């Protein structure tokens, strides 16, 4: 039996870059030091890397929502015990195609396995991993690339650089014009048509919009077919889609998850929401399982910046056990919390370790216990009791 562990969004905000600068270099290793023993119990660890990586540490993050992180950050992530990173997400084009090339070059040098963005067309074939004799096909796709904000629109000859579930946000210039001026009376017919096609398209934030997706879906189908032709034992999708800090997953997230499972994906790991959501745990008899969001594996949300009321400082590490028949045997999860440290730093810590430390110091832990129960209930979908707060809680087979 092998143990696969899945992490949520790995973040590196500008404040973090400042906190971990040492002379002319950076050292982020302390962020992950206390979670390394947990990750070391897994045969393979996967995560979503929510930032471009600068190979030469130039043009680093200097705008709140436009990222570019030091080479040493990716190095610290790898040294924490993470083997694979999904790279298709809404920040992957924050430094344009050159940023993609820099990220790929950095990850390759470090030794990461990765997929989702591509520096050259020879890499476009879906990734196949082998973990203790089990062949795993990996795919990573994103709903968009923040093109409306970073203005990095891909033309028809460049779209292959990023795996997309749908066209980039407002990539149609007429849509962009009408959406930008949607309150003007002349745009009323457009609003009506837009609502008929995709309910809420004209009122929801731009990053929750639905865009044209037929060509993108054809590529996904092709990728899945390619992996099946290579006789992989499992297909895993890192699915970057949804809103921001929503109380529950969007209808589109759920429908896309169902479509992917029915297409032949075995394990779906949702990312992008930055908070923990549940998933689909009742299809294990079909060798299929999914989560909508595991939250931020690390980050400053809920600690140094808003929102402070969404439990964004908590995350779930999702463990999936594959038996010798190459079937999902069971699934478990561990709850982590990102805590503040000196000099505006952060550290990711297993919540059970925090409980034990508080007990030794005589610190009241009721708030931590209540938060863990809440995360357990959100992820698990049923009422949880304090005795279920173990270092690795098991979900029943459904």
N, C-alpha and C positions, 0 to 999 in steps of 0.2 A: 504494500500500500504506500502511496505517496501523498504528501501533504502540500497543497498549493495554497498560498496566502495572497490575498488581494487587499491593496491599500487604496485610499482615496486620492484626493488632489494634493500634490506636493507643491507648496507655494514658496515664493521668495519675494516678499515685498521690499520696497526701497528701504524701509526702516531696518529690516533684517540685514541688508547689505552693509549699512553703516555700522550696525552693532557687532558684526563679525569681521571687521577689517583689522588686520594685524600688520602694521607697517605698510608695505606695498602689496600685501597679499591678503587672503581671506582664510578663515578657519571656521567652518560650520559644523564640525564633527560633534560638538557638545550637544547640538539640537537632538541628535538621534542616539546618543550614548546609552540612555536608559531603556530604549526599546530594542536595541541590538540582540539581547538574549532571547527575546520573544521571537524575533524574525529568524534567529538561528535554528529554531526548532522546525522550520519548514524546509522542504526540498527545493522549492522555487517560490520567489516572491515577486509580485507584479504591482505596478503603481501607475498613476497618471502624472506625468511631468508637466505642470501647468506654467511653463515659462520657456522661452528660447534660452539657449546657453551661448555665451560669448567665448569663443575659443581664445581670444587675446585680451579679454576683460575690457574691451572698449565699448563705448555707447551703452553703458549699464543703465538699469531702470532709473529714470528721473521724472517720470510722469506716473500718477497714481495707478492708472489702469493700462499701462503699456509697458510690458515687462521685458527684461533682458538681464540674465543673472550670470554671476561669475563662474568660470570653469570649475573653481574649487567647490561650488555648491553642488554641482552634479557629481563631483568626485566624492563628496561626503555622503550623498545619497547612495551611491554604489557601495561605499565602504560600510554603510549601515547594514548591508545584507540584502539589498534589492537587486534583482537580476535583470528585470525587464521593465521598460517604461513605455507607456503609450504616449504618442506625441501629437496626435490629432486632437486639438482643442481650440477654443476660441482665442487663445493667445499665441498660437504657433506662428502667426504672421506679423507679430508686433514689430519685428525688424525686417519685414519683407522676405523676399526669396534669399537674400544674402544671410538673413537670420536663420533660415532653414538650413542653408549650407553650413553655417557655423555650428548649429546645434548637432547636425548629423556628424560632422567632423569631430566634435567634442565627445559625443557619446561613443563613437567608434574607437577613439583613442583610449577612453576609459575602460571599455570592454562591455558596455551595456548592449543587450539585445533590445531592439526597438522597432516600432513600425507606426505608420500614421502620416508622417511627412517624409518627403523624398527629395534628395539632392540631385539624383540623376535617374533617368528612366530605366536603367538596368536593375534598379532596386525595387521596381514596382510589383514584382511577384510577391504574393502573400508570404509572410514569415512562418517557417516551420521550426518548432523547438523540439528537442528530445530530452525528456526528463525521466531518468531511470527506466529507459526502455519504452516510454509512452510518447507517441508522436502528437504534438499539440500544434494546431494551426492558430495563428494569432492575427487578429484584425483590429484596427482602431480607426474610428470615424468620429467626425464632429459635425454638429448642426451648422456651424459657421465659424468665422475667423475675426469677428469684431471689425470687419471691413468698414462699417459705417463710421467707426471712430478712428481707426488707424489708417484708413484710406488705402489699404493694400489690397486692391482688387486684382484678381488673376484674370488674364484674358484667356481666350479659348485654347491657346497653345501652352498655357502655363498651369491649367487646372490640375494636371497630374501631380503637382507638388504636394497636394493635400487631399486626404480622403474625406469627402464631404457627404453627409446624408442628404443635403439639398444645396441649392445655389447659395452663394454668399449673400449676406444680408443686403437687401435693397440693391442688388447688382443690376437690376433693370432700371435704367435711368428715369423712365416714366414713373415707375413705382416709387423711386426715391423722391422725385419731385412732388408727386401727389401725396405721399405719406408725410413728407416734411410740411406740407401746407394743407393737411387733411381737414382743417377747420374752415377753409375757404369754401364758400357756397358752390363754386364751380366743381369742387371735388366730390360733391354729394353722390353722383352716380357711381364713382369709383369706390366710395365707401360702402355703398349697398352691394356692389358686385363682390368686393373683397370679403364682406361679411358672409355672403352666400357661399363663397368658395371655401373659406376658412374662418369659422366663427371666432371673433375676437381679434382678428388680424389687424384691424385698424385702431384698436384701443389698447392692446397689450404692448409692453416694451418691445423695442425693435429686436432684441435678442431672443424674444419668444415668438417672433413671426414665423409663419410657414412660407417657404419659397418653393419655386418649381423644383421637382425632385426626380423626374422620370429617368434622366440620364445617370444620375447618381445611384439610383436604385439598381439600374442595370449593371453598374460596376460592382455593387455589393453582391449581387447574384453571381456575377462572374467570379469574384474572389472566393465565395463559398464553394462554388462548383470546382474551382481549381484545387482547393484544399481537399475536397472529397475525392477528387481524382488522384491526389497524392496519398490517399488512404490514411489520413490522419485519424487518430483515435478520439480526439476531442477538438472542438472549435471554440475558441474563446474570443469574445468581442468586448473591447473597452468602448463603451457607448457614451459619448460626450454630448449631453443634451439636457434641456430643461430650463427652469427659471433660476432666480438667484434668491437663496434663503427662503424658498417657498415652504409653507407648512405641510404640503403634500405634493407628490409628483404630478406633473401636468398630464392631461389626457393624451397628448401627443407622445410623451415619454412612454406611457403604458401601451399605446397602440403600436409604437415602433418596437418595443420589447417583444410583444406578441408576434409581430411580423418576423422578427429576427429568429425567435425560437422556432417558429413554424418553418422557417427557411432552412434550418439545420444547425443553428448555433446551439452549443450545449451549455455554455456558461456566459452570462452577460454581466458585466460590471459597469454600473452607471456612475458617471462623474459629472461635475459642473455645478451642482446645486449648492455645494459648500456646507450642507447640513445632512444629517443622517435621515434616510428614508428606508422603507421596507423593501419588499421585492416579491418574487414569485417562488415560493418554496413547495408548492403542491404538485410539481411535475417531475419530481425526482425519479418516479417510476419510468419516465420516458428518457431518463438521463439528461434532463434539462433543468436549469435553475438560473435565477436572475436576481440582481439587486438594482434598485433605482438610483441609490446614492449612498456612498460610504462616508461622506463628509470630507473635510480637510484633514489629511494626514498630519499636516503642520500648517501653521499660519498665524497671523496676528489678529484675525477677526475674532471678536468676542473678548479680546484681551487688551489690545492697545487701540483698536478702532472698531467702529460699529459694523454689524449689529451686536449689541450686548445682550439681547433677549432671545436669541435663536439657538443657543447652545452650540454655536459654531466652533467652540474650543474642544468639542468632543468628536471623536471619530470611532469607526469600527474597523478592526482588521478581520476580514472574512476568510475563514479557512475552509477549504473543500478537500475532502479525502477521496482519492481515487483508488479503487481496489485492483487486485491482480487481473480481474476481468475487464479492466479499463472502464469501469462504471463508477458513478458517484455513489460512494458508500455512506457518507454522512457529511454534515456541514456544521461548523461551529463558529464562534466569533469571540473576539476580545475587545473590550472597550478601553480606549486611550483618551488622555486629555493633554492638551497643550497648555503649559503653565508659564507664567512670566519668570524671568530670572534677572539678575543684575544687568545694568547697562542696556535696558530695553531689549534684552534677549528673550529667547523662548526655549522650552525643552519639551519633548514629547515623552510622556510617562504612562505606563500601564496603570489604570485606575486602582487595581488591587494593590499595587505597590504604594500608591498614595495613601490608601486606606491603612495599610500596615504601618507606614511611616507616621501618619497622624496618630494612630493608636499608641505608638511608642512615645510620641511627644506629648500625649495627653490632649490633642487637639480634637475638638468636636467635628465629626465627619458626617453629620446628618444631611447637610446640603449636598455633599458629594454622593452619598448613598441615594438620595432622592433623585439627583440628576442621572445617575447610572440606571436607576429603575426606569426613568422616563426614556432614556436612550434604548434600553432593552425593549420596552413596550413599542416604541416607534419601529424598531428594526424587526422585532419578532412578530408584532401584530396582535399580541394577547397580553393579559395582565401578568406582570412579573412580580416575584417576591424577592426579598433580600437574599434568601438562600440560593437564588439563581445567579448571583453576582460572583461567579468564579472567574479564574484567569482565562478560561476558555469554555464558555457556555455552549452547550450542544443544542442544536435545533432538531426536533423530531422529524423522522421521515414521514412525508405526507403523500 
